[in-house]
């Protein structure tokens, strides 16, 4: 099946069994393919409810209707958004779904109230995806990014069917689906359940009362492909499979008539996998260093994306949320009016005060501290220049900052303060010179000071250190290896206390144990790159810090 056919087939199955299958995640950017799929969703005979990924409890849940309560003088509650007839829940920008929103939608899907979720994932990178707690509750996921206008066909999703409850399944089908899920590295027990329900629904959709091999192939292709974490080795399984005994041949021949071979199902999964999935799945087993991401979320009370008001300790700069305060005070008005009879209007007390909160996404600054000492300075600086230019191009799209520090001789020098300017960065990089001793402690100290200053300005700092050996210049400028190593470790302890994310790239011919020890003190990352180039450095930094 093509991507468009898979999407339409999944939509048909959802229409047949919305409670059992939950919904579908459609990964597609805004374009003709997504618009055509939304039009197909509009043909479903259900009401449509459009949601926003950042909706809060005040928008979703049952709450006090403030206007009606004040007008009537009695408590009036507004219904929850989900307290309605079964509907199609449309969730655009699903990759931006907040934790509360994803948890609330998961509760709705678990309640078996008949709602169907259509999550429109507009993410570009692989890490921009629907939260797992929500994606795990949706049976299907399709991608429409590779679909052209010639692939889009008008489909009729309303077909004559038989009830799903009247469809029978082979006795061994549940076990077959569970074993296949384990072979594909699928750990969630929901996957096998979804596949079984999808096979029964597809049989009912085609007017059959018994599940056939074709139904199972379609179910596996729609449910297992996007969940697969590994590809089993069929040759190893054939060699390890025991030969049947002679007295079991007759029984085996009878039972295989009703069994669906797993090899056929595995081939169906492999055929539906994207062309580059083998490389991605082979890399998924390798350990990945986790960084802080592209920016931290900070809670403030002045600017940013609004959050639900909370009953927090009153601060001098905190602003009162009047609507939330009235909602907290209104349920107590009947009791409070009995104590103060002649009081006009609502009685608000200190315990009712709710203060406004906002979420701010901090920008990130990548601070490069480059060792410009020694005879290999020219090659190493060239690598750093190329890597910084590549990373700056990526950072510009994310609105991040880049800074450059050079240490050589007896001191460190700030060549480039945090900036987003590509032109200014190239000018400073071209003027970068090398030679002299290795004041590693001075480079760490300068990077540490810049990280603290950036943090005070609301930026999230990450330090990347490029060097090929241990320091030989102490902080006071004396050529003493022992003292220089002690100074570097002392500065590293200050780094670790502040929790600054760090990455040390060892570009020497052989890994330097002292650099690895400094990385351990920093609670940071250490990567040996004996044959570093601009592409390798850029790729390593992006992987280690999850840029």
N, C-alpha and C positions, 0 to 999 in steps of 0.2 A: 504494500500500500504506500501511496505517497503521503507526504505530511498533511496535505489537505484532506485526503480520504481518512487518515487516522483521526483528525480533528472532528470530522463530521460523524464518523462511526462512534467516537467517544460521546459526542453530544446526543446521538440517538440512544445509546445505552443509558446515559444519565436521565433522559426523558422517561425511559421505562422504569428505572429503579433509582430514584433520587436519594432515598434514605440509605440504601445499601452501598451506593458508590460515592456519595458525598459531594463530588464536584470535579472540576478540571482546572489545571493551571496552564495557561496559554502564554508561552514566552514569545513575544513579538513586539517590535517597536511600532509606533504609530505609522500606519500605511494602509494601502489597499487591502492587503491580506487580512489584517486585523479588523478593518472595517467590515469586510465581507463576512468574517466569522461572527462579529457582533450582530450583523443582520440575520444570520442564521439562528443565533440565540434568541432574537426577537420573535422568531416563529414559534417558539415553545409556548404552549398554552398555559402560561403562568405569569403572574405579576412580576415586574422587574423593580428591584430596589438597588439604587446606586449608593455605594459607600465610599468613604475616604479612608486611606490607611492610617491617618492620625486622629481619628475620632476618639473621643474620651467617654468616660462613663456618663457624663452629663448629656452626651448626644445619643448614646446607645440604650441605656438602661432606664427602668422605671424611675421617675423622679417627680418632684413637686412642680406642678404647673404654676409658676410664680404669678403670672398675669391673672389667670382665672381665680387663684386663691385670694389675691388682693381685691379683685372685683366682687367676689361672692361673699367674702368674709368667712369662708369655711375652707378646709383643706381639700384641694383638688389635685389628683395625681395624673400625670401624663403617662401613657403606655410606653412600653419599650419598643424600640424600632423593630425588633424581631417578633413582637406579639401581634402577628398578622397571619393571614392565610399563607400557605407555602408559596415561596417566591424564589426567583433567581436573583441571588445576591451578586451584583457586579462590583468587583474590587479593582479599579485601575491603580497603576503604580504599586502593585502588590509587593514589589521588592522593598518598599519603604514602610511596610507595615510595622507599627510599633509593637512592643511586647504585650501591652494590654490588649490592643486590638486583635492580635493573633490568638491570644488566650481566650478572649471573649468569643471569637468566631469558632474556635475549637470546641468550646462549651456548647455552642448552638448546634454544631454538626453532631456532637455526641448525644444530644437530647432527642435525636430522631424526630424532629418537628417537621421534616419535609422540605426544608430550605436547601437549595442547590447553590454552591459557591462557584463562580467563574472568576478566577484570579487572573488578571492581566499583568503579567510580569514584563516590564519594560527595561529590565537591567541589561547593561552592556557587558560588564565583566562577569566572570564566573562566580565571584563572591557576592554579587548583587542578585539575590534570589529570594524567593518566598521563604519565610521562617520555617524551620523543619517541623515544629509542632503543628503547623497548619498544613504544610505540604504532605506530611505523612497521613493526614486524614482525607486527602483527595486521591481518588483512584487513578486519575489520568493526568498526564502532562505531555503537551505537544509543543513543538517549536514551528513557527510560521515564518521565520526569518529568511528561509531559502525558497519561498514560494513567490512565483511571478504571477502576473495577471493571466497568463495563458493556463496556469494550473488551477485557477479558481473556477469552480463549476457550481451552478445552482442546484441545490439538493433539496429533496423533500424528506423531512425528518419524521413525518407522521406515516407510519406503516401499519398494516393489519397484523396483529400479533396474537399470541396466546398468553395467558397469565404466566408470570415468572414462577409462581408457586407450583404450577403443574409440570414444570420441567424436571426430569430425573437426570441423575448423574451417575457415571460409573463408580463402583465402590472404591476403587483405588485412586480416583482423581484427586481427592484432598491430599493424600500422602504424596502423590506425584508432584503436586504444586509446591508442597512444603519442601521436599527434597531439592527441587529445582531452585527454589528461592535461596536455600542454603548454599548450593553450588555457585550461585551468582553473587554471594556475599551480602544478601539482603537480610538484615537482622530484624526488621520490624515484622511482627506477626500479622499486621494489617494487610500486608502485600498479598499473602496467599488467600486471605479472605476476600479481598477485592478481586483477585483473579478468578476465584470460583464463582463469585456473583456475576462478574462480567461474562464468563462463559455461559452461565445459565441465561442471562439476559439476552445475549446474542442469539442463542438458540430460540428463545421466545420471540425475538424480533423477526426471525425468519420463519415463524410458524411451526417450529419443531417442539416436541415434548421430550426430547432426549438430547443430551450434549454430545456433539460429535467432535472429531479431531479438529475440524476447521474452526469451531467455536473456541476451543482451548488455544489454538495458535493465535487467534485474534486477541484473546484475553491476555495471553502472555506478552504479546507485542505491545499492547497498550499499557499494561500495568508494570511489567518487570524491566523494560528497557531502560527507562530513566532512573530506576532504582539500583541497577546493577553496579556492583563495586569491584567485581573481578570476573574473569572469563575462565571457566574450568578447562583443564587439559583433558581432552577426550582420549588421547593415546594412553595417558597414565591410568585412566579409569579402565580401559580395555585390558591392560596388562594385569591389573589388580583384581579383575572380576573373576570369581571362582567359576569353574566349569560345572554345569548341572549334572547331577547323577542320572544314570540310565533309567531308574524307576521313576524319575521326575519328569522325563521328556513329555509323556502324554499329558500330564497335568499342566506343564508349562505351555504346551501348544494351545490348550484350551483357555488359559487365563490371558495369554497375550492377545487374544482376539478383542478383549475388552480394554486392554491397557493401551495408553497412548505413549509411544516411545519418547523418552526424554531427549534423545539425540535430535529428534525432529523439532522439539520445542526449543532446544538450545540453538539450532540453526536458525529458527525463526527470530530468536533474540539477536543473534549475531548479525543477521541480515538487516535488522532495523536499527542497529547501532550506527551512530555517525562515523564518518571515515577516520577521524582522528581520535576515536574513543579508546583504541588499543593503547596508544601512547599515554593518554591521560590516566587510564586505569592502571597501567604499569607504574606510573609515577605516584599514584595515590597511596601506595603502601610505604613510601619513603617518609621518614620523619620530617616534619615541617616546623621550622622555628616560628614561633608566634610572637608578633609584636603588638603594638598598641593600636594598629589600624591607622586610618587616615585622619583621625581626630577624635578627641574625647568629648563626651556629652557632659556639660556642666549645667548645674541648676542655679539660676539667678532669679531676681525679682524685678528686673527693669526692662530687659529686652530679650528677644528670641521667640521661639515657638511656644505658644501658650500651653501650659499643663493644667491638669485639674487642681483647683485650690485645695489647700490643706490646713488643718488646724495646727499651726506651728507656733513656736514661741514668738511673741511680738517683738519686732525689731524697729529701730528708728527709721530705717529706709524701706521697710516692707509696706507694700500698698494693699489695702483691704479690698477684697473682691466683694462688692456690694451684693451682687446677685446670689453668690454662694452663701454669704452671711445670712441673707433673708431666708434662703431655703433651709438653713440649719436652725433658724429661730422660729419659723412658722409652726412646726408641729407642737411647740410648747406654749402657744399663745393661750389656749383654753385654761391651762393650769396657772399660768402667770397672771391672767386677768382676775383670777379669784383672790390673789394676794394684793394687787393694786387695782382697786375698782375704778377709780376716776381717770386712769391713764388712757390717753388717746393714741391710736396707732399701734404699730407693732412694738413689742417689748424685746429689745436686743440686749444681751448680756455679753460679758467678755468671753465666755465659753463658746459663744456663737460665731466669733470673728473667724473669718477665713481669709488667708492672704494669697495674693497672686504669685504664681511661680512660672518661670520660663525656662526652656531648654535651649542652650547655646552650643552649637557645634564648633569647637575650637579648630583653628587652622593648624597645620603642621609645618615645622621647619626642620629641614635636614641639614645638620651641621657637619661638614666634611673637615676633618683634621688630617692633613696630608703631610707625611714625612718627606721633606725636601732635602735631606742630607745624603752624603755619600756619593759614590761614583755612579750608582744606578738611579740617581735622582731624575735624570732626563727622561728615561723610559717610564719610571713610576709616575712622574708628573704628567706625562702624556696620557697615561692610562686614566689618571684622575680627571684630567681635563675632558677627555672624551666621555667618561662615565657621568660627570656632572652635567655636561650638556645634554646627554640622553635623559638623565633623571629630571633635569629642569623642564624639558619638553613634556614629560609625563606629569610633573608637578603643576605645570601651568594649567593643564586641563582640570586638575583637582583643586586649583587655587591654593597650592601649598607654596612654602618659601624654601630657598636654598641659601646656605651660607658656606664660606670657605675660609679655613684657617691653615696657614703654613707654618711648620716649625723646623728650624735648622739653625746651625751655629750654637748660640747660647740662649735663644729666646724664640717665642712664638709670635706670629703676626697675623692680624685679622685682615685678610685680603678682600673679603666680600662679606659685608653684613647681610642679614636676612633680606632677601629680595625675590621678586618674581620676574625681574627684567632679564630677558634672554640676551639682549644687546650688551647690557652692563656686565653680565657674567662673562661673556666672551672676551670683553676688553680686559677685565681683571685676570682672566686665566692666561691670556697671551703674555702678560707681564710677569708671570710667575717664574721665579728663578730658583736654582738649587745649589747644593754644596754645603760642606761643613759638618759639624757634629750632629748628634741626635738628642735634642732636649725633649724626650718623651713626656716627662712630667710637666714641663711648661706647656706643651701642646694640650695635654689633658686638662690642665688648670684653666687655660684660656677657653677651651671648649666648654668646660663646666660653668665658667662665669657667663658665657654667652647663653648657655642653656637656662641658667637661673634668670637672666634678664629677659629672655624670650618668654619664660613661664609667667613672669610678672606682667607681660604685655598681652597675655591671653593666648599665646601660642603653645603648641605641644611639641617639645624638642625631641629630636632623635640624633644621636651622635654616631658618625661613621668614621673610624680611625683607619687610615691606610699607612702601613709601615712594613719594613722588611727585616727588622731586628730590634733588639732591646736598647733602651736608652743608655747613653754614656755621659750625659750632661745633667747635673743636678739643678734644682730650682735656683740656687744662688749663683749659677754660671760656672761652677767648678767641674773639671773633668774627672769625675769619680763614679765608676759604674755601680759600686755598692750603694752609695748615697743616692744616686739617680734612681736605682730600682726601689729603694725605700720611699723616696718622694713620690714615685709613680703609684705605688701601692697605697700610700696615704691619701693621695688625690682620688684614687679609685674608690676608697671607702666613703669619701664624701659623695661621690657619684651614686653609689649604692644606697646611701641613706636618703637621698632625694628621689630615688626611683626613676632616674633618667634612663630611657631606653638606649642601649649602646650596642654597637657592632664593630668588632675588630677584624680587619681583613689583613691577614699575614701574607704579604706578597714576596717573601723571601724564598730562596730555592729550597730550603728545608724549614719545616715548622719550628718556631721558636717557643720553647716551653715557658719562658718568662711572660710572653704575651698571652699565652693561654691561662696562666695563673692570674694575670691582671684581669682578663675577661671573667674569670670565676669570681674574683672579688667584686667586679662591677655587677654581677648577676646578669651579665649581658651575653652576647653571642660571639663566638670565635669561629672564623672560617679561614682555612688555609687555601690561598690561591697562588701557587708557585708560577703558573703561566697565566697571569691575569692580563686581560685586555679590557677595553672600554665596555664591550658587550657583556663579558663575564661579570665585571664589577657591577654594572647596572642591573643585570639579572639577579645576582646574589643579593644585592641590597633590596631589590623589590620583593624577593621571596622571603628574606629574613624578617623584614619589617612589614610585610603584607601591604605593600603600596598598591 
